[in-house]
Structures are given as structure tokens and as C-alpha cells.
Amino acid sequence: MASGKRDPKPGDLIEIKRGVYQHWALYLGDGYVIHVTTEGKAGAAWQAGSVTILTKRAKVKKQLLKDVVGTDDWEVNNKYDCSYTPLPVKEIIKQAESYIDRELPYDLLSKNSEHFVTMLRYSKRVSEQVSN
């Protein structure tokens, strides 16, 4: 794994730097995260967090943080805590786990990986990278 702030706690937002964009995951504990990943032809998963305007569906996956991150830089980034109150950790995790293996609508501008994890943590879909 590449460098980053290394002390995630359950419910934390994980920002993974993928060059021109960031992929987001939510830390569940024991080395696992939950995140949305777009799917390609015949349902084969593309690289976690791949950006495409053509994809309209995404799959929610529970995977090891190290597998999602690969060689990319990452950090714990709960940057919205100053604007929104996080839900209780048990509620965040319970809600997150209810999404595992579900297929969801995906839209780069309104339903991306950052929107998904902020909805879990704050009950509000937020994506600074889209609004910028």
C-alpha cells in the first residue's frame, strides 16, 4: 500500500487518490471497506472506482482496504465532519453492511463513490469533487 494516514476507525471515510479523481470507501473495521464499483460488459467488474460516464449501475462491495487501494495513495478523510454530524458508528456500519452485493444506480455527477459513503456516514449525499 502506498502512503497515507494509517489509522482508520470503523465509520471513517477513506479517500483513495486515483490521479485526476478520488475514489471513496467507508472503513468497516478489521481491514475491510465498503465501496461502489462500476461494472463492465457481462457484469465483469472493472478496476475498483473506474470512472466512466457510460456506466449507469454500480455494485456495492466489501473488500480489504489493501486490495481496493492497490498502489494508490490513500488517507482517512472525514472532511465533512465540520459541516455535518456523523451518525453513530453502529448505525453507519449496520446501514453499510445492508448494501453489500447490491446493485445501485451510478452517475458520475450525482451518485458516485463519494456520494455513497457520505450518505452512509451523514445521511446526506455530498461530493466536493463534483461541485468543484
Order of alpha helices (4+ residues) and beta strands (2+ residues): beta-beta-beta-beta-alpha-beta-alpha-beta-alpha-alpha
